Amino acid sequence: MTPTEFARYQRALAKGELVGPDGKEISEGEWLDKLNARRMRLRGTREVANADGTKDVEVVGQKVYLPNIIFRLVRNYTPPGQPYNPYEATFRVPQSVTKTDIRSYLAAVYGVETTYIRTDNYISPVKRNWDYSWTNTRADKTYKRAVVGLVNPFYYPQAMEDMTPEERKARQEWIEETYRVQLQKDQLRLWMLRETKKNSKNWSWRGGLTMQRGAILKRIAEQRALRETFIETTKKNMQQARQKAGEAVAA
């Protein structure tokens, strides 16, 4: 119970508003549970009693259809060495969506109960366009991040830190086969080499990743084999020359 809630409880207690049906005053825990139940209630509905004594939930007023918006679930930011917090979920939502919209959307569509919502806006950097005018070049970099507190824990699906070494290896192979992450990195490196080295003096493209350790070791092995071949050839020529000189002296 926060200091503000405790002060509200004390004021209501002094006014005599916390008397139960049995004539006894409710405790702090009971009052707090009642307050949280009111806060977490699903607004816009009411209970209707049927003829047989059962109760149904009826929507009050007219239905409100959700707009065409996208709630993108992303992994929580976790500092290095810290455990993943399953009682938080991070979403990327449009900037027009408010905290009340987020809470109502998660409760009505997915039945997710939330405890708190924190939002912050990310604005794309403004850069020069081709005609030297100022423009937002990356629309996907402008969004609102919503960090939502959860009542029930949620573990992000297929988290590799929770997998066994065999499962993690299979997952990485599937990601590479499906999305070609390493291939894209290699192509980016090749493009950067072409763009940065092509204007250098006496530079020629040899193909492959010139900065890879395997390419360097291969080049060293080729030079070593060439040197050994040269030494062996020189040795044979010297031996043949000595042999011919000895035969000439004997004659």
N, C-alpha and C positions, 0 to 999 in steps of 0.2 A: 504494500500500500504506500503510495506516494504521500508526501506532506500535504499536497492539495486535497487528495482524496480523504486523508485522515481529518483535515479541517472540515470538509463537507460532512463527514460522518458525525463529528462532534456537534456541528450546528443542527443537523437533523435530529440528533439525540436530544439536544437541549429543547428543541421545539416539540418533542413528543411525537415525531413522525415515524419512529422506528418501533412501533408496538405491533406485535404479531397477532394473529387470531386468538391465540391463547392468553393474551394480555401481557406477555413477556417481551422485553426488548431484544431485538436480534443482535447478534454479535458482529464484530468487525468482519470476520470471515464470511458470514452469511450476507452481510450488506455488500461486500466486495464481489461475491459471486453473482448477486442479483444485478449489480452495476455492470459487470462484464457481460452477463447474458443480454442485457439491454443494448450494450454497445455492439455485440456480435450478432444481433438479430438481423434477419433478412427483411429489409424494408420493402414495402409495397405488397405485402401479403397479410392475410388474416385467417384465423381458424373459424370454420363454419361447422356447426353441429348438424348431423343428419338425423333422419327420423328414427333410425335404429340406435342412436346414441353415439355413433362413431363421429370422428371429426376429420375434416378434410381441409387442405390449405387452398385458399382461393386468392387469386390475384386481384388486388384492388386497382380500379381504374382500367385504362386501356393498355395494351401491350406496346412496348417500345422495342423496335427492332434495332439490333446493333449495326453500326456502320461498317463499311468494308475496311477494316483496319487489321494490322498484323501485330501480334504479340510474339516476339522472337525470344525464345529461351536460350540463354547463354550460360556458360560456366561462371561461377562466382570468382571474383578476384581473391586469390589466396597468396599471401606473402610466402617467400621461400622458407621452408622449415616449419610452416604452420599447417595444422590439419584442416581438411575441407569442412566447412560449416554446413551441415545438412538442414539446418533450420532457417536458411536463407535461400532465396531464389532471385536470380537477376534476369530482367527482361529488357529488351529494346523495343520501345513503343514510339508511335508518332508524337510530335510535340504538342498536338492539340489534346491529347489524353491527359486527364487530371488524376489525382490520387483516388478520388471517389469513383471515377470510371474504372480504374484498375481493380479496386476492391470489389465493385459490383460485378465486373466482367468475370473475374476469377471465381467468385462465389456462385454466380448464376450459371455459367457455362461448365465449369469443371468441379464445382463444389469444394473449392480450396478456401480454407479459413485462414485469414491473415491477422497478424498482430500489429504490424507497423509497415509503413511504406515510406521510403526515402527516394527522392528523384533528383536528378541533376541533368542539365542540358549540355550536349556536346555540339559545338558549332564548327562547321567546316572552315578551314583557313581560307581567307580571301586572297586570291592570286590574280596576276595579270593574265588576260586573255590574249589571243593572237593579235588582236587589234589594239592592245595596250589598255583595254578597259578592265575595270575591276569586276570580278565575277567569282561565284562559288563554284569551283571546278569539280568538287566531289560531293554530290548530293547524298550519297550513302554515308558520308561522314557526319551528317547532321541528324541527330536523333536524341531522344530522351532515354536515359537509363533509369530503371526503376528497381530498387533493391527491396524485396518484399520479405517480411518476417513470416514464418510459417508456424502453424500450431503443430502439425505433424511433420516429421522429418522427410525430406526428399533427397534421394541419392541420384546424382546424375547418371544416366544409363551408360554402360560400357566404359566406365572410368578405368584407364589403364593402370593407375596406381593401386587399384584394388584387385588386379588380375594376377594370376600365377605367371611365371616366366613363359610357359608354353602358350597360354592364352594371349599374353601381351605380344609375343612374336607373331602369332596368327593374326591378331588384330592389326599390327603394323603392316604385315604383308597384304592384308585385304585393303587397307587404306592406300598403300602404294599401287596396288593393282587397279583400284577403282579411280583414284584421283591423280596418280602420277606426281606425287609431291616432289620426290627427288629429281624426276625428269624435268620438272618446271624449274627447280633450282639450278640444274645443270645448264639448261637452255638460257636462263638469265645470266649465268656466269659467262657462257660463250658470247652472248650479245654484248656484255660489258667489256669483254676482252676485245671484241671486234671494234667497238666504238672508241675505246681508249688507246689501243695499240696500233690501229691502222694508219695513223698519221705520224708514227715514229719513223725515224730514219733507218733504212736497211732492215726493216721488219717484214717478215713474211709469215702468213698463216700456215701452220703445220698441221692443223686439225686436232681434234680432241681437246681435252682440258690440259693445257700446257702447264698449269700449276699443280697438277695432281702429283702425289708422291710416287704413284706407280709409273707415270710417264718419265719422271726424273730417274728412277732406278733403272728403267728399261734403257734409257739413253746412256747411262753410265755403263751398263752391261755391254751394250753395243760397242762403245769406245774401248772397253777393256778387251773384248774379243778381237777387235781390229788391231789393237796394240800387240796382243799375243801372236796373232797371225803374222804381223810384220816382223816381230822378233824371230819367229820360227823360220820364216823365209830367208831372213838375213843370215841366220846361223847355217842353213843348208848351203847358201851361196858361198859363204866363207869356207866351209868344209870342202866343197867341190873345187874351189880355187886352190886350196892347199894341196889337195890330192893331185890336181893337174900339175902344180909346181914341182911336187915330189917326183912324179913320173918323168918330167922333163929333165931334172937333175940326174936321175938314174940312167937315162938314155945317154 
